[in-house]
């Protein structure tokens, strides 16, 4: 009969062997957490290896993603499509078993982790999504949404500032189905953490409002089992289980030391560990009886079939709710949504008053929010400034759909990633553009994973005014635009703002940043045909009269400057074309015929106009073109004064056009 020690040692052996063969990786944490993983995956987690996307599965997140071989080992052993050959190809090109877990590349991996602390944030988002879906869809006798979120965190995760942001909010939100297992081994890359991490973690989480189970022996199966069972009894508080483990458990000379953290053990140490653990089998060899004791394919199948039967009954009793639930979990928009949104856009097209694009965005939300039950959003304590709460949205703490994230830009964005990963919601978040910097790595991971998250960034330039250079973005637009798979929209008026929202909602495989002004912008004249070209990201807003002489490319509030420059130029503006470019990435996705119709390759006399860093625009205007922009930090002054002082005015655009004509 297979013993619990043999089951745990199967994880340790696979971790040692894979890291050793790759000559790269982190064997220590998988070896230390093997006993915890055994109890969690064999006794507590609800999942089906045959269907990694089963809707009502528990979500498991490995926040300390460097311990990836722990996850790959249990996925392989429990019956997911992770073969022994995949394990042997750990960290190799095009392998499922990448150096850190990658969402979408390996079945059973719920999120991409590696940047420490963000997995915990994702787990908070997943647990929140579960709680809200259950409230919206469960009916008496039909708990069709009833799963838990589990996350393993390490010392490094809890040192990162994001862990404070999200753990604090999780306690406030009373996420009772969230359990964090803390691998308290006292070791990080530099050695023993007692020299730089001495806080009382249990007291810290208690202060956040968590249930805390302290000093669990992570190598005592019974103690681990009891702690996991206790965690599941909490209904109104998330739980932290602090497990004392030995990093590199089983390695006779390196166990308990930093040398097992991020390096192969070495052939000699691996052999010695095999002897100490009484593991007599060779590299990558798992005896059939041990493998069979791990396999959960039949149990998982039965659990999903039980849920499917319940859902079938639910569908009969509540057909409309069942249909809506499946639509939302599938990620599709309502059938008539885009048709209705197009009607809204054409109503917006007749706007005649000047309006801040942040307020235009708020008007869009007033239309979208009631139409899409899956839309959920919030702001980092800037709701009134970001205009991110639609009328009637309600506060989350009053059973509404608007979440107060507090001043937690990084945590907010990573939590929204978790909501998107869970499914059933389209999350959006709001802050000032300059504070995207706080959330930068969560934005990057949203792009890397291809998540539909909408990033509302207001106060988009020095035009915000008196708050000064600390709040005035300069380089952030370039930062976002050069991040792969982030779609960036900087609209010039209400019409472009509406198209930005339509694009973001329909873009299912990556985040969209909608970048908005604090200052008012003038509505631009478009006929019906021109209006429809907005959707293509860049279009001819004002066509030249006669032969084309200069192309002016402008975005956002600076489109207004470009149009005003035509009046200043008088008849000499006849050969000037004004191109509005609200979304460069969307424009570059268009066919070459369309792109060249907007920016003729033969006409190289080009000017760009944007109140941000100019380097990005060189690929459009060339080395001989002129970029009207800002390559320094801003100034504290009223918005129009700041813009004028730094050359973002009509005169600068006129001078640039004239220089191109000379």
Secondary structure, 3 states (H helix, E strand, C coil): CCCHHHHHHHHHHHHHHHHHHHCCCCHHHHHHHHHHHHHHHHHHCCCCCCCCCCCCCCEEEECCHHHHHHHHHHHHHHCCCCCHHHHHCCCCCCCCCCCCCCCCCCCCCCCCCCCCCHHHHHHHHHHHHHHHHHHHHCECCECCCCCCEEEEEEHHHHHCHHHHHHHHHHHHCCCCCEEEEEEECCEECCEEHHHCCCCCHHHHHHHHCCEEEEEEECCCHHHHHHHHHHHCCCCCCCEEEEEECCCCCCCCCCCCCHHHCCCCCCHHHHHHHHHHCCCCCCCCCCCHHHHHHHCCHHHHHHHHHHHHHHHHHHHHHCHHHHHHHHHHHHCCCCCCHHHHHHHHHHHHCCCCCCEEHHHHHHHHHHHHHHHCCCEEEEECCCHHHHCCCCCCCCEHHHCCCEEECCCCHHHHHHHHHHHHHHCCCEEEEEEEHHHHHHHHHHHHHHHHHCCCEEEEEECCCHHHCCCCCCCCCCCHHHHHHCCCCCEEECCCCHHHHHHHHHHHHHCCCCCEEEECCCCEECCCCCCHHHHHHHHHCCEEEECCCCCCCEEEEECCCHHHHHHHHHHHHHHHHCCEEEEECCCHHHHHCCCHHHHHHHCCCCCCCEEEECCCCCHHHHHHHCCCCEEECCCCCCCCCCHHHHHHHCCCCHHHHHHHHHHHHC
